[in-house]
């Protein structure tokens, strides 16, 4: 009995925890430790079972990190790094600056930089295996699902050789992709540095609708003009919407 003569109230029933969502599904943070996940859902076990190609970028980075912090799992940290820098940005970021990111340190930063550098060297050693772009669907297959999950607009360029094979992919802008804010020189810069004969611009619409906007069309026409001055062929501009859907400005006849 309580001091007031009332029977004690039963403690409220515990609320079962919702099953954690995978980063590959919707980009939502785990907020649980990897060891708390079902054995078959852990990134390392999924890699061994289904292969590295089945894992999202965040899961691959989480394997490199191995452990998180008291407030973030390794997957949380990986998702934050990708949201802040992108995969290409992590490759370009100096190791000492990467080591200062919350939840990292010299050892983790070195592991990430080493893995990214090995991937870059492998791509250089095997040019015959570079993917060839024959149309918008090839771009969608390469970047569609990843860019559709981004929460803000991001502009990337696919640098192509004379066979329309992808030499590299560069992230050149994050934010509102429109003709008043994006500088054409920034888009063409890497193509000039690498003496690239052609490129394809790609950006996402977080709204989910890949329909090109008037700003998309105006910016692309300016890009084509700038490319001609530098002898760089701008083949297309691909807009990515939800589910990896793609819209080609060239294919829609918007660049004529």
ChimeraX attribute file (.defattr): number of C-alpha atoms within 10 A of each C-alpha:
attribute: neighborCount
match mode: 1-to-1
recipient: residues
	/A:1	8
	/A:2	8
	/A:3	7
	/A:4	6
	/A:5	7
	/A:6	8
	/A:7	9
	/A:8	9
	/A:9	8
	/A:10	6
	/A:11	6
	/A:12	6
	/A:13	6
	/A:14	6
	/A:15	6
	/A:16	6
	/A:17	6
	/A:18	6
	/A:19	9
	/A:20	15
	/A:21	15
	/A:22	19
	/A:23	19
	/A:24	16
	/A:25	10
	/A:26	13
	/A:27	19
	/A:28	15
	/A:29	19
	/A:30	20
	/A:31	15
	/A:32	17
	/A:33	18
	/A:34	21
	/A:35	11
	/A:36	10
	/A:37	16
	/A:38	10
	/A:39	12
	/A:40	12
	/A:41	16
	/A:42	18
	/A:43	25
	/A:44	20
	/A:45	13
	/A:46	16
	/A:47	18
	/A:48	10
	/A:49	11
	/A:50	10
	/A:51	11
	/A:52	15
	/A:53	9
	/A:54	14
	/A:55	17
	/A:56	17
	/A:57	19
	/A:58	25
	/A:59	25
	/A:60	19
	/A:61	25
	/A:62	24
	/A:63	19
	/A:64	18
	/A:65	21
	/A:66	14
	/A:67	19
	/A:68	19
	/A:69	13
	/A:70	9
	/A:71	11
	/A:72	19
	/A:73	23
	/A:74	27
	/A:75	31
	/A:76	24
	/A:77	26
	/A:78	25
	/A:79	22
	/A:80	17
	/A:81	19
	/A:82	17
	/A:83	15
	/A:84	12
	/A:85	15
	/A:86	17
	/A:87	18
	/A:88	16
	/A:89	15
	/A:90	18
	/A:91	19
	/A:92	13
	/A:93	13
	/A:94	12
	/A:95	20
	/A:96	12
	/A:97	11
	/A:98	21
	/A:99	18
	/A:100	12
	/A:101	13
	/A:102	12
	/A:103	19
	/A:104	18
	/A:105	15
	/A:106	13
	/A:107	11
	/A:108	19
	/A:109	21
	/A:110	17
	/A:111	15
	/A:112	21
	/A:113	18
	/A:114	14
	/A:115	14
	/A:116	18
	/A:117	14
	/A:118	11
	/A:119	13
	/A:120	13
	/A:121	11
	/A:122	11
	/A:123	15
	/A:124	14
	/A:125	10
	/A:126	9
	/A:127	12
	/A:128	10
	/A:129	11
	/A:130	15
	/A:131	15
	/A:132	16
	/A:133	17
	/A:134	11
	/A:135	13
	/A:136	21
	/A:137	17
	/A:138	14
	/A:139	23
	/A:140	23
	/A:141	13
	/A:142	13
	/A:143	19
	/A:144	24
	/A:145	19
	/A:146	19
	/A:147	26
	/A:148	27
	/A:149	21
	/A:150	17
	/A:151	14
	/A:152	16
	/A:153	18
	/A:154	20
	/A:155	21
	/A:156	22
	/A:157	25
	/A:158	21
	/A:159	24
	/A:160	25
	/A:161	16
	/A:162	9
	/A:163	11
	/A:164	19
	/A:165	19
	/A:166	21
	/A:167	18
	/A:168	20
	/A:169	19
	/A:170	18
	/A:171	19
	/A:172	19
	/A:173	18
	/A:174	16
	/A:175	12
	/A:176	14
	/A:177	20
	/A:178	16
	/A:179	18
	/A:180	10
	/A:181	11
	/A:182	17
	/A:183	16
	/A:184	17
	/A:185	12
	/A:186	11
	/A:187	22
	/A:188	23
	/A:189	12
	/A:190	17
	/A:191	22
	/A:192	15
	/A:193	8
	/A:194	11
	/A:195	14
	/A:196	19
	/A:197	19
	/A:198	24
	/A:199	26
	/A:200	21
	/A:201	24
	/A:202	26
	/A:203	26
	/A:204	31
	/A:205	24
	/A:206	18
	/A:207	12
	/A:208	15
	/A:209	15
	/A:210	21
	/A:211	17
	/A:212	20
	/A:213	13
	/A:214	12
	/A:215	13
	/A:216	19
	/A:217	18
	/A:218	15
	/A:219	20
	/A:220	23
	/A:221	18
	/A:222	13
	/A:223	22
	/A:224	19
	/A:225	15
	/A:226	18
	/A:227	22
	/A:228	11
	/A:229	9
	/A:230	14
	/A:231	14
	/A:232	20
	/A:233	19
	/A:234	24
	/A:235	16
	/A:236	20
	/A:237	28
	/A:238	31
	/A:239	29
	/A:240	30
	/A:241	24
	/A:242	19
	/A:243	14
	/A:244	23
	/A:245	21
	/A:246	27
	/A:247	21
	/A:248	22
	/A:249	22
	/A:250	17
	/A:251	13
	/A:252	10
	/A:253	8
	/A:254	15
	/A:255	15
	/A:256	7
